[in-house]
Amino acid sequence: MLLGLLVAGCSASQDYSFKGVGDGIIGGRAVTSTDPVRFSTVSLMEKGYPNTTPFLSFCTGTLISKNLVVTAAHCVASRAGSDIFVGFGESIPFKGDDHLMVKAERFYFHPKFKVVTIQGPEQSYSTSYNDVALIKLSKDAPEGFIPAPILEDSDQLRVGTSLLAAGIGVTDDEEFTSAKSMNRVEVTYAGADGEFLISDQRNNKGICYGDSGGPAYLETSHGLVVVGATHASRGGVMHCHETADFTSLSKHKDFISAAVDVLQGKAPLFIKLEAL
């Protein structure tokens, strides 16, 4: 889901779900089996309906170490006690016996994660802060999948930089066309606002319902480096064609380090921009 607009993209429970348009890539293209994006971007799944769809995707995430995935807190905060599964690869895996499906052992979201209601000029809307969480896998990621390093300091990003977003969500927020597999899209970095990295989506390309928690990557000669996790639309706009936010992971480095200890997971790599 996407908070505000994007909060609707993860199908959260009554405490953390909101009305609005959800998360999915619009104006992008399908990820292929050789695309670097598919080796570190994952889908978050929950049990569906045994006789029809055994598993349903609800959010996206990024593999940051062999057994840790980073995502949005609003994707998991209401799922205590629920079984979460992590799907690997560009196709949405719906079978429980699929070797590309790994059950989550547990998750830990930011202790200061909070959902707030903002009174806008025309209507109120919901958004959140400290919207970041880590999921520990019950076993290491399948062979061939590669954790993405995290950018050490997102303040070094220049306005106008191209970022690569990926996710499994709606591909048309007017027709609510569901994605059948992972999609990717290039967005333009429009600046920062506190913990948020802003993307310009006025060219009808960007994140939308179902992409919550998914990555914003910086493409480098050394491979993909993750800089943010999909959060929400800006200002409660209830469509995917204005601006949207990614939660800066470097702004939450202390939380990520603490979460690694809490979950007893394998630590991710933080990398400096000048090293790329």
C-alpha positions in Angstrom: 0.0 0.0 0.0 1.0 3.6 0.0 0.3 5.8 3.0 -2.1 8.6 2.4 -2.5 7.5 -1.1 0.1 4.9 -0.6 -1.1 3.6 2.7 -4.0 2.0 0.9 -1.6 -0.2 -1.1 -0.8 -2.6 1.8 -3.9 -4.2 2.9 -3.4 -3.5 6.6 -5.7 -4.1 9.5 -8.1 -1.6 11.0 -5.5 0.3 12.9 -3.2 0.9 10.0 -5.3 0.8 6.8 -6.7 3.8 5.1 -9.1 4.6 2.3 -7.5 5.7 -1.0 -5.5 4.6 -4.0 -2.9 1.9 -3.4 0.7 1.2 -4.5 1.9 -0.2 -7.9 4.3 0.9 -10.6 2.7 3.0 -13.3 4.3 3.9 -16.6 7.0 1.4 -16.1 7.9 -2.0 -17.6 8.1 -5.6 -16.6 11.2 -6.8 -14.9 12.9 -9.6 -16.8 14.7 -12.7 -15.4 18.1 -11.1 -16.1 17.2 -7.6 -14.7 19.4 -6.7 -11.7 16.3 -5.4 -10.0 14.8 -8.9 -9.5 17.8 -10.1 -7.5 17.2 -7.9 -4.5 13.5 -6.8 -4.8 11.0 -9.0 -3.0 7.3 -9.4 -2.7 5.6 -9.7 0.7 2.9 -12.3 0.8 0.2 -13.6 3.1 -2.1 -16.6 3.0 -5.0 -16.2 0.7 -7.8 -18.6 -0.2 -6.7 -22.3 -0.4 -9.2 -23.2 -3.2 -8.4 -20.2 -5.4 -5.3 -18.1 -4.5 -3.2 -19.7 -1.8 -1.1 -16.6 -1.3 -1.7 -12.8 -1.9 0.9 -10.1 -2.2 0.4 -7.0 0.0 3.6 -5.0 -0.2 7.2 -5.0 -1.5 10.6 -5.0 0.1 14.4 -5.1 -0.5 16.8 -7.8 0.5 19.6 -6.0 2.4 21.5 -9.0 3.8 21.2 -12.8 3.3 18.4 -13.0 5.8 17.0 -9.5 6.2 14.5 -7.5 4.2 13.7 -3.8 4.7 10.2 -2.6 4.1 7.7 0.0 5.3 6.5 -0.3 8.9 2.9 0.3 7.8 3.1 -3.0 5.8 3.7 -5.1 8.9 2.7 -3.1 12.0 -0.8 -4.7 12.1 0.4 -8.2 11.3 1.7 -9.4 14.7 1.0 -13.1 15.0 0.3 -13.4 11.2 2.3 -15.5 8.9 4.3 -13.5 6.4 6.1 -15.0 3.4 8.7 -13.4 1.2 8.6 -14.1 -2.5 11.8 -13.9 -4.7 12.0 -13.4 -8.4 10.2 -11.3 -11.0 7.1 -13.5 -11.0 4.5 -13.4 -8.1 4.8 -16.8 -6.4 1.5 -18.1 -5.2 2.4 -21.7 -4.3 3.4 -22.5 -0.8 5.8 -25.2 -2.0 7.7 -22.8 -4.3 11.4 -22.7 -3.4 11.3 -19.0 -4.1 8.9 -18.5 -1.1 10.6 -18.1 2.3 8.6 -17.7 5.5 9.4 -14.7 7.7 10.7 -15.7 11.1 9.7 -12.3 12.6 9.8 -8.6 12.0 10.7 -5.5 13.9 9.3 -2.0 13.0 10.6 1.4 14.2 9.5 1.9 17.9 8.5 5.5 17.0 6.4 4.6 14.0 3.2 6.6 14.1 0.2 7.3 11.9 -1.1 10.8 12.1 -4.1 12.6 10.5 -3.2 15.8 8.7 -5.9 18.4 8.1 -5.5 19.6 4.5 -7.1 22.7 2.9 -9.8 20.5 1.3 -9.8 17.2 3.2 -7.9 15.4 5.9 -5.6 12.5 5.1 -3.4 10.0 6.9 0.3 9.6 6.8 3.0 8.2 9.0 6.5 8.8 10.3 9.5 6.5 11.0 7.9 4.2 8.4 10.6 1.5 8.3 10.8 -2.1 9.4 13.1 -5.1 9.0 11.9 -8.7 8.4 14.1 -11.6 9.3 13.8 -14.7 7.0 13.5 -18.1 8.5 16.5 -19.1 6.3 18.9 -17.4 4.0 17.6 -16.0 0.7 17.5 -18.6 -2.2 20.8 -19.0 -4.1 21.5 -16.4 -6.7 19.7 -13.5 -5.0 21.9 -10.6 -4.0 21.4 -8.2 -1.1 21.5 -4.5 -2.0 23.9 -2.2 -0.1 22.4 0.9 1.5 23.5 4.4 0.7 25.3 5.8 3.7 24.1 9.4 3.3 21.1 10.3 1.1 21.8 14.0 1.7 24.5 13.7 -1.0 21.9 12.9 -3.7 21.5 15.7 -6.2 18.1 17.0 -7.3 17.4 15.7 -10.7 19.1 12.4 -10.1 17.3 9.4 -11.6 16.2 6.7 -9.2 14.9 3.3 -10.0 11.8 2.2 -8.2 10.4 -1.4 -8.3 7.3 -3.1 -6.9 4.4 -5.4 -7.4 1.2 -3.3 -7.5 -1.4 -1.8 -9.7 -0.2 -0.6 -13.1 -3.1 1.7 -13.7 -4.7 3.5 -10.8 -7.7 4.5 -12.7 -8.6 1.1 -14.0 -7.0 -0.6 -11.0 -5.1 -3.0 -13.3 -3.2 -5.5 -11.1 0.3 -6.4 -11.9 1.0 -10.0 -12.7 4.7 -9.7 -12.0 7.3 -7.3 -10.8 7.7 -3.9 -12.5 10.3 -1.2 -12.6 10.3 2.5 -13.4 12.7 5.4 -13.4 11.7 8.5 -11.3 13.3 11.8 -10.8 14.6 12.8 -7.4 13.0 16.2 -6.5 14.6 16.9 -3.2 14.2 15.9 0.5 11.8 16.8 3.3 13.2 15.5 6.6 13.3 11.7 6.5 11.6 11.6 3.0 13.0 11.6 -0.4 10.6 13.1 -2.9 10.0 11.7 -6.4 8.4 13.7 -9.2 5.7 11.6 -10.9 4.0 14.3 -13.0 5.1 12.4 -16.2 2.8 9.6 -15.2 5.6 7.4 -14.2 6.2 6.2 -10.6 5.1 4.2 -7.6 1.5 3.5 -6.8 -0.8 1.0 -4.9 1.0 -2.2 -3.8 4.5 -0.9 -4.0 4.8 0.2 -0.4 8.0 -0.8 1.3 9.7 -1.3 -2.1 13.0 0.1 -3.1 14.3 3.3 -4.6 17.6 2.3 -6.1 20.6 4.3 -7.3 22.1 2.7 -10.3 25.9 2.7 -10.2 28.8 1.0 -11.9 29.0 -1.2 -8.9 25.4 -2.3 -9.1 22.2 -1.2 -7.4 22.3 0.7 -4.1 19.1 1.1 -2.2 18.4 4.7 -0.9 14.8 4.5 0.2 11.7 2.5 0.9 8.4 3.5 -0.7 6.2 5.4 1.8 3.3 7.4 0.4 2.0 10.1 -1.9 2.8 13.7 -0.9 0.1 15.7 0.9 -2.6 13.0 0.8 -3.1 13.2 -3.0 -5.3 10.2 -3.8 -3.7 9.3 -7.1 -0.2 8.4 -8.4 0.5 11.3 -10.7 1.9 14.1 -8.6 4.8 13.5 -6.1 5.5 10.7 -3.8 7.8 9.9 -0.8 10.4 7.3 -0.1 11.6 6.9 3.5 15.4 7.6 3.5 17.2 4.5 4.9 20.3 6.5 5.8 18.1 8.7 8.1 17.3 5.4 9.9 20.7 3.9 10.1 20.6 3.7 13.9 17.3 1.9 13.8 18.5 -0.5 11.2 21.5 -1.3 13.2 19.4 -1.8 16.3 16.9 -4.0 14.4 19.8 -6.2 13.2 20.7 -6.9 16.9 17.1 -7.4 17.9 16.4 -9.9 15.1 19.9 -11.4 15.3 20.2 -11.1 11.6 23.1 -10.6 9.3 24.1 -6.9 9.1 23.6 -5.0 5.8 26.4 -3.1 4.1 26.2 0.7 4.1 28.2 2.3 1.3 29.4 5.9 0.8 28.5 7.8 -2.4 32.1 8.6 -3.1 33.0 4.9 -3.2 30.6 4.3 -6.1 
